[in-house]
Structure formats: C-alpha cells, structure tokens
C-alpha cells in the first residue's frame, strides 16, 4: 500500500527524466545539494530506483536540479 500516490507519481517522472540525461547520480546530487537539498547521494540513488521516498520539498529540489542540468546540456 502506497501512502503517497502523488509522491510515487512524481518519483516515476523524476526517474524517467533522470534516465533521459547523461548524468551520473553524483553529478545530480552535487547540484541538488548546492541548491539546498539535504538528502545524501545514496538516498537520491535509492529514490531514483524506487526504494526510498524523499520529502516533498526534497523531491521538488531534485526535479529542479535535473531540469537545470538537463537544460545546460541543450545550450
């Protein structure tokens, strides 16, 4: 039973977005941390693989980090 269906949907979208980049988890974590994220690299990796759930604000920061890094590759 999933207690946070919206969080799970966001996690799936985030993981898909991450897989569409050429980023390594450590690169993503470094940027996420630099913009205020407080989860560790192992937590981020577990989240992207579906075995850990981040708090809503941390999910949003991770999404933002992927967006920023993904856009930097388009330029």
C-alpha positions as a printed Julia matrix, in Angstrom:
75×3 Matrix{Float64}:
  0.0    0.0     0.0
  1.42   3.35   -1.04
  0.65   6.13    1.41
  1.73   8.86   -1.02
  0.44   8.18   -4.56
  1.31  11.71   -5.71
  4.84  11.26   -4.41
  5.18   7.97   -6.24
  3.98   9.54   -9.5
  6.49  12.34   -9.05
  9.24   9.81   -8.31
  8.46   7.92  -11.51
  8.53  11.14  -13.57
 11.79  12.2   -11.92
 13.44   8.83  -12.53
 12.35   8.91  -16.18
 13.7   12.44  -16.6
 16.99  11.41  -14.98
 17.34   8.39  -17.26
 16.87  10.66  -20.28
 20.04  12.57  -19.35
 23.68  11.52  -19.45
 24.1   12.5   -15.8
 25.69  10.38  -13.13
 23.97  10.27   -9.73
 26.96  12.02   -8.13
 26.7   14.92  -10.61
 22.99  15.25   -9.94
 23.49  15.02   -6.19
 26.2   17.69   -6.21
 23.92  20.17   -7.99
 20.88  19.2    -5.9
 22.93  19.72   -2.72
 24.24  23.07   -3.97
 20.68  24.4    -4.35
 19.65  23.38   -0.84
 18.94  19.66   -0.99
 19.7   17.76    2.19
 19.43  14.1     1.17
 22.63  12.14    0.65
 23.79  10.72   -2.67
 22.79   7.19   -1.61
 19.29   8.41   -0.74
 18.99  10.07   -4.14
 20.07   6.9    -5.89
 17.62   4.83   -3.83
 14.84   7.31   -4.63
 15.56   7.11   -8.37
 15.4    3.31   -8.14
 12.12   3.32   -6.22
 13.34   2.04   -2.88
 13.25   5.3    -0.9
 10.86   8.25   -0.73
 12.06  11.81   -0.32
 10.06  14.5     1.47
  8.02  16.69   -0.92
 10.35  19.72   -0.81
 13.36  17.48   -1.48
 11.56  15.86   -4.44
 10.9   19.31   -5.86
 14.54  20.36   -5.41
 15.71  17.18   -7.14
 13.33  17.83  -10.04
 14.67  21.37  -10.28
 18.27  20.14  -10.29
 17.52  17.71  -13.13
 15.77  20.48  -15.06
 18.68  22.89  -14.61
 21.33  20.33  -15.51
 19.32  18.99  -18.44
 18.9   22.49  -19.86
 22.62  23.14  -19.52
 23.25  20.25  -21.93
 20.87  21.77  -24.51
 22.9   25.01  -24.79
